[in-house]
């Protein structure tokens, strides 16, 4: 099968080029990729090249495909897998294959035949044996299934958090049910997904969720996305699915720890096994690898509090103060995770397909395959959330906020602006159908 793929040859050396994929044969499956969403991890891999621990040393002569948040359609099925997959079936991929002894060989970092920013991939038997090719039930939008992968990373993080059962040494996995949760630097794409999951997750929900950021525009968008009023004096408050939610601008606060604890002052009441003494939170998730925020997060936990360090740092020597007095006397602890597993992904796909979770809150830009390289390399510079790539289209990476302006001269963008405006400014199935249903208005991907 012929394909067009964005491949990594070295640090910041991404090339969009034609390739040939071998047939499925007996043991493989060929999948046409329709959507891929760009991850900050893609930027790290693309800019670090062989200095990234997941990227092979020989990419200059054996380049790898970039991208790992995908949804597509099965096009060829090897005889061995015909009882599990069928041609025309919509599928997604759990990119962490966890092959024994090869755990770092993740899709989008280490494989020449599997990635996200491509028109097709070939999945070999060793990956299929791990159950990593996941069917998508129903005919829901491709983009939502692509976003199941980042959603699964949040689900994994929440499942990785833990608390001690009261008066016991047994660890009870997950955030404190009915407790209080704080998302630090939580108005980026992954933070908004975490807000959505925290408020709608079937497994455990807090009674109170506080979300911080330092950018007024991001805070205002976050509040609007979840139906809350615009921030007043840096705070927006409301309820989402019965959860008390507050978005808080901490920029310029003399004592952000005290201010955030003041928002949680009634948390003296015991919640499960944890008493959030003095306004401390049961669960703190940190979305920025900033030493000052790590130190603040340490100070913001209550009794038995769990700090989930979600942000993936690029600094291999990252260090920050952590209050070990509170580790001893207050039961504070810290966990981290770097992605979901097959169950996290399968559950995320199920919840998305049933409308329980709403990954569209993450998307702020839409483009074609020819825009993926620049969008990946500039991801840390250009404000916004998830960049969504439609791999069979040629389209600049375009902010949803620009659709109306572009629509003054382009009928396609006029339609997309109208559709998104009717959906709280969010990308949606109708917008995807309009884009994919109008191939004549765009050149095919090069």
Helices and strands as residue ranges (DSSP letters): E 2-10, E 13-20, E 29-38, H 40-48, G 49-51, E 64-65, E 70-77, G 79-81, E 90-93, E 120-123, H 125-128, E 133-135, H 142-146, H 148-160, E 162-164, E 171-173, E 180-184, H 189-200, E 208-213, H 216-225, E 235-240, E 243-249, H 256-262, G 277-279, E 281-286, H 291-299, E 301-309, H 324-329, E 333-336, H 342-353, G 359-362, E 363-368, G 369-371, H 372-377, E 386-390, E 398-399, G 400-402, H 403-406, H 411-421, H 429-436, G 439-441
